Amino acid sequence: MVIQNEKIVQAQTLVVHEWFASIGGSENVAAAIREAIPGSDLLCLWKDRQVAIPGRGEVLQTVLTFRPFHGRKVLSLPLMPVIWRWTRARTHSARVVIASTHLFAHHVAVPRGTPKLLYVHTPARYIWEPGHDHRGQGFLARLASKVLQPLDRHRAQEATDIAANSEFVRDRIKRSWGRDARVIYPPVDVEEIQAVSNWEAELNADEARKLSHLPAGFLLGASRFIPYKRLDLVIRAGELTGMPVVIAGSGPEEQRLRTLAASAKVDVHFVIRPSTALLRALYQRSSLYIFPAVEDFGIMPVESIACGTAVAANRIGGASESVIDGVTGAHFDVDDEDSLRKSILIALELDRSKIKSYAAPFSKQRFQAEIITWSKEFIS
């Protein structure tokens, strides 16, 4: 949805984001910002050819779009802080620059006097929170972080204003950069999800067959299959409650999860690479969505709430802000199995007919309206 505002439309705006190798959480945010401000240009380190980004403005890329750097994050990483200082943003005629950043995009240099607004998914975790990011746990990475922390903090001071995607990230910004931030929750496709009352009817024959083979009353775990998502706890949740489990997604942890499932005391079913429609049908069909990961915000718990399905979520992280304890779900401590079991029992008793109304504050329409209001503050 494009929200029109004459003052913003007439202003030249540059939206900055790290890269577009796919359309995921942070990429969707950058795209939604650009869509909210018609005619805005976009600057990124590189964009894969198959990725379509909404908007009518120009898409600018840096020298990292060329071989051998394109798409190779590890190889490109040492160059990124320098590249962001020597880009077309330095001479762009934008009246405001909005940088969507989770790594170094906030380092971007802009013309003197041009407001630079940061929408922060997180200060780079491998630099500031290596315990939450395996990339920061090696010796060389830890050594590099000591060098990069002062530079990263210095570049953050250049920002005219900062918005965090959650209170959780706002606190991290304070600790890492010594800056405060407002909170603007990221966009979730709430309107699109709730426009379809029964997502099962939207499935193709193969997807409908997969769904029909799943048990009734299952616990759902859905995400990428990587260690920090803690999908092993979803299997354990099934064992603690005697309920069957469905694990949806894909990734390098698949074999380990299948090995755990083979020895589990309950039935565990896998749905690999579900389509958007099938994932939404799984939300609707499940008894409860389990979310053990520590996330900066957590889009999927809101998607589940939009479908009317309660969530048992990690007490730590951004999901604790969208999952209202005793209303849209319950919180648990990941290291306490009794806490996990109790949160499931509480969440299972909640009134599903009332849950979906609590997703509205996280809609795309609300996000774009807040971005426009924020931008207006800095355009003279």
C-alpha positions in Angstrom: 0.0 0.0 0.0 1.4 3.4 -1.0 0.6 6.2 1.4 0.5 9.5 -0.4 1.8 12.7 1.2 2.6 15.7 -1.0 5.4 17.0 1.1 7.2 13.7 1.1 6.4 12.8 -2.5 7.9 16.1 -3.7 11.1 15.6 -1.6 13.9 13.6 -3.1 14.5 10.7 -0.7 17.3 8.1 -0.8 16.7 4.8 0.9 19.8 2.8 1.8 20.0 -0.9 2.6 22.9 -3.4 2.9 22.1 -5.7 0.0 19.3 -7.6 -1.8 20.2 -11.2 -2.2 16.6 -12.2 -1.4 13.5 -10.7 0.0 13.5 -11.4 3.8 12.8 -9.5 6.9 15.1 -6.5 6.6 14.8 -6.4 2.8 11.0 -6.2 3.2 11.4 -3.2 5.5 13.6 -1.3 3.0 11.2 -2.1 0.2 8.2 -0.9 2.3 10.0 2.3 3.2 10.7 3.0 -0.5 7.1 2.0 -1.4 5.8 4.5 1.2 7.7 7.3 -0.4 7.0 7.3 -4.1 9.9 8.2 -6.4 12.6 7.6 -3.8 15.9 6.2 -5.1 17.5 3.1 -3.5 21.1 2.5 -2.8 22.5 -0.9 -1.8 25.9 -2.7 -1.9 24.5 -5.1 -4.5 21.2 -6.5 -5.8 20.8 -10.0 -7.3 19.3 -9.9 -10.7 16.2 -12.0 -9.8 15.2 -9.7 -6.9 12.3 -7.3 -7.8 12.0 -4.3 -5.5 8.9 -2.1 -5.7 9.2 1.5 -6.5 9.7 3.9 -9.4 13.0 5.5 -8.4 16.5 4.5 -9.5 18.3 1.5 -8.0 21.9 2.4 -7.3 24.6 -0.2 -6.5 28.2 0.1 -5.4 31.4 -1.4 -6.8 30.7 -4.5 -4.7 28.2 -5.5 -7.3 31.0 -6.6 -9.5 33.0 -9.9 -9.3 34.5 -11.3 -7.2 32.6 -9.4 -4.5 29.0 -9.7 -5.6 27.1 -11.8 -3.1 30.2 -12.8 -1.2 29.6 -11.3 2.2 32.7 -12.6 4.0 35.0 -11.4 1.2 33.3 -8.0 1.0 33.0 -7.4 4.7 36.4 -5.7 5.2 35.6 -3.2 2.4 32.1 -2.3 3.4 32.9 0.5 5.9 35.1 2.1 3.3 32.6 1.6 0.4 29.8 3.2 2.4 31.9 6.4 2.7 32.6 6.6 -1.1 29.2 6.0 -2.8 26.9 8.1 -4.9 25.1 9.0 -1.7 27.8 11.6 -1.0 26.6 13.7 -4.0 23.0 12.6 -4.2 20.5 15.4 -4.3 18.3 13.8 -1.7 16.7 16.0 0.9 16.6 13.1 3.4 18.4 9.8 3.6 16.9 6.8 5.4 19.3 3.9 6.0 17.8 0.5 6.8 20.8 -1.1 8.6 21.8 -4.3 10.3 25.5 -4.2 9.5 27.3 -1.0 8.2 24.6 0.8 6.1 24.5 3.5 8.7 28.1 4.3 7.8 26.9 5.8 4.5 28.3 9.3 3.9 25.7 12.0 2.9 26.1 15.6 1.8 26.6 18.1 4.6 23.3 19.3 6.0 21.3 16.3 4.7 19.3 14.6 7.4 20.4 10.9 7.8 17.8 8.8 9.5 18.6 5.2 10.7 16.1 2.4 10.8 18.0 -0.1 12.9 17.3 -3.8 12.7 20.2 -4.3 15.1 23.7 -2.9 15.6 25.9 -5.6 13.9 25.5 -8.6 16.2 28.8 -10.2 15.3 30.5 -7.0 16.5 28.4 -6.1 19.6 26.7 -9.4 20.6 28.9 -12.2 19.4 27.1 -14.6 21.8 24.1 -14.3 19.5 26.0 -14.6 16.2 28.4 -17.4 15.4 30.2 -15.1 12.9 31.6 -13.2 15.9 32.9 -16.1 17.9 36.2 -16.9 16.2 39.5 -15.3 17.2 39.9 -13.1 14.1 36.3 -11.9 14.4 36.7 -11.0 18.0 39.9 -9.2 17.2 38.2 -7.3 14.3 35.3 -6.4 16.6 37.7 -4.5 18.9 38.8 -2.4 16.0 35.3 -2.0 14.5 33.4 -1.1 17.7 34.9 2.5 18.0 34.4 3.2 14.3 30.8 1.8 14.4 29.9 3.9 17.4 31.4 7.0 15.8 29.4 6.5 12.6 26.2 6.1 14.6 26.8 9.6 16.1 26.4 11.1 12.6 22.7 10.1 12.5 20.2 12.9 12.7 17.7 10.5 14.3 17.4 6.7 15.0 14.4 4.3 15.0 14.7 0.8 16.4 12.5 -2.1 15.3 11.8 -3.1 18.9 12.4 -2.0 22.5 14.9 -4.9 22.6 17.0 -3.4 19.9 16.5 0.1 21.3 18.3 -1.2 24.5 21.0 -2.7 22.4 21.5 0.6 20.6 21.9 2.4 23.9 24.5 -0.1 25.1 26.4 -0.3 21.8 26.2 3.3 20.4 25.3 5.4 23.4 22.3 6.8 21.4 18.6 6.6 22.2 16.0 5.7 19.6 12.3 5.8 19.0 10.6 2.4 18.2 8.8 1.8 14.9 7.8 -1.8 14.7 8.5 -3.4 11.2 5.7 -4.2 8.7 4.0 -7.6 8.8 1.5 -8.6 6.1 -1.4 -8.5 8.5 -4.0 -7.2 6.0 -3.0 -9.8 3.4 -3.1 -12.7 6.0 -6.5 -11.7 7.4 -8.0 -11.2 3.9 -8.2 -15.0 3.6 -10.3 -16.7 6.3 -9.1 -20.2 5.3 -5.7 -20.5 3.8 -6.2 -24.3 3.2 -8.5 -23.3 0.4 -5.6 -21.5 -1.3 -3.3 -24.5 -1.5 -2.5 -26.5 -4.6 -3.2 -30.2 -4.7 0.3 -31.3 -3.5 0.2 -28.8 -0.6 -3.3 -29.8 0.4 -2.1 -33.5 0.5 0.8 -32.6 2.7 -1.5 -30.7 5.1 -4.1 -33.6 5.2 -1.4 -36.0 6.3 -0.6 -34.0 9.5 -2.1 -34.9 12.8 -4.8 -32.7 14.5 -3.8 -30.6 17.5 0.0 -30.2 16.8 2.6 -27.8 18.0 4.2 -25.8 15.2 7.9 -24.7 14.9 8.7 -22.8 11.7 11.8 -21.0 10.8 15.1 -21.5 9.1 16.9 -24.7 10.3 19.9 -23.0 12.0 21.2 -23.4 15.6 20.0 -20.2 17.2 16.4 -20.8 16.2 16.4 -23.6 18.8 13.9 -25.8 17.0 15.1 -28.7 19.2 13.0 -27.0 21.9 9.9 -27.3 19.8 10.4 -31.1 19.8 11.0 -31.0 23.5 7.8 -29.0 24.0 5.9 -31.8 22.3 7.5 -34.4 24.6 6.6 -32.3 27.7 3.0 -32.0 26.7 2.5 -35.3 24.8 1.4 -33.4 21.6 2.6 -34.1 18.1 5.0 -31.6 16.5 5.3 -30.1 13.0 8.6 -28.5 12.0 8.5 -26.3 8.9 11.3 -24.6 7.0 14.7 -25.6 5.7 18.4 -25.2 6.4 21.6 -26.9 7.5 20.2 -28.2 10.8 17.7 -30.5 9.0 19.6 -33.7 9.6 20.2 -33.0 13.3 16.6 -32.2 13.8 15.5 -35.4 12.0 17.8 -37.4 14.2 16.2 -35.8 17.3 12.8 -36.4 15.9 13.5 -40.1 15.3 14.2 -40.7 19.0 11.4 -38.3 20.3 8.6 -39.6 22.5 6.0 -38.0 20.2 5.4 -37.9 16.5 7.4 -35.2 14.6 6.5 -34.3 11.1 8.6 -32.1 8.7 7.3 -29.7 6.0 10.3 -28.6 4.0 10.3 -25.2 2.2 6.6 -24.4 2.6 5.1 -21.8 0.3 3.6 -18.7 1.9 0.1 -20.1 1.6 1.1 -23.4 3.2 2.9 -21.7 6.0 -0.2 -19.6 6.8 -2.4 -22.8 6.6 0.0 -24.4 9.1 -0.4 -21.4 11.4 -4.2 -21.8 11.2 -4.2 -25.5 11.6 -1.8 -25.7 14.5 -2.8 -25.6 18.2 0.1 -23.3 19.1 3.2 -21.8 17.5 6.4 -22.2 19.5 9.1 -19.5 19.1 12.3 -20.2 21.1 14.7 -17.9 19.3 16.1 -14.7 20.6 15.2 -12.3 17.8 15.5 -8.6 17.3 11.8 -8.4 16.5 10.3 -11.7 15.2 8.0 -11.5 12.2 6.6 -15.0 12.4 5.0 -14.7 15.9 3.0 -11.8 14.5 2.0 -13.8 11.5 0.7 -16.5 13.8 -1.2 -14.0 15.9 -2.7 -12.6 12.6 -4.0 -16.1 11.9 -5.6 -16.3 15.3 -3.1 -18.8 16.7 -1.4 -18.2 20.1 2.3 -18.2 20.5 4.6 -19.5 23.2 7.6 -17.2 22.9 11.0 -16.8 24.4 10.8 -14.2 27.3 14.0 -12.6 25.9 13.9 -10.7 22.6 11.6 -8.7 20.5 8.9 -11.4 20.3 8.1 -10.7 24.0 6.7 -7.3 22.8 4.3 -8.7 20.2 3.3 -11.7 22.2 1.2 -10.4 25.1 1.4 -12.7 28.1 -2.0 -14.3 28.8 -3.6 -12.5 25.8 -1.9 -13.6 22.5 0.3 -16.2 24.1 2.7 -16.8 26.9 6.4 -16.3 27.6 8.9 -18.9 28.8 12.6 -19.2 29.8 14.5 -21.4 27.4 16.6 -23.0 30.1 13.6 -24.0 32.2 11.5 -26.9 31.0 8.8 -26.3 33.6 8.5 -22.7 32.3 8.1 -24.0 28.8 5.5 -26.5 29.7 3.5 -24.0 31.7 3.6 -21.4 28.9 2.2 -23.9 26.5 -0.7 -24.9 28.8 -1.5 -21.2 29.3 -1.4 -20.4 25.6 -3.6 -23.4 24.7 -6.4 -22.0 26.8 -6.6 -18.6 25.2 -9.6 -17.6 23.1 -8.5 -17.9 19.4 -11.4 -15.7 18.2 -9.9 -12.7 20.0 -6.2 -13.2 19.2 -6.0 -12.0 15.7 -7.2 -8.4 16.5 -3.9 -7.9 18.4 -1.9 -8.1 15.1 -3.2 -4.7 13.8 -0.4 -2.6 15.5 2.1 -4.4 13.3 0.5 -3.9 9.9 2.3 -2.6 6.9 -0.1 0.3 6.6 0.7 1.4 10.2 4.5 1.1 9.5 4.4 3.2 6.4 2.3 5.9 8.1 4.9 6.1 10.9 7.8 6.3 8.5 6.2 9.2 6.6 5.4 11.0 9.9 9.0 10.4 11.0 10.4 11.6 7.7 8.3 14.8 7.7 10.0 15.9 10.9 13.3 16.4 9.1 12.2 17.9 5.7 12.2 21.7 5.8 
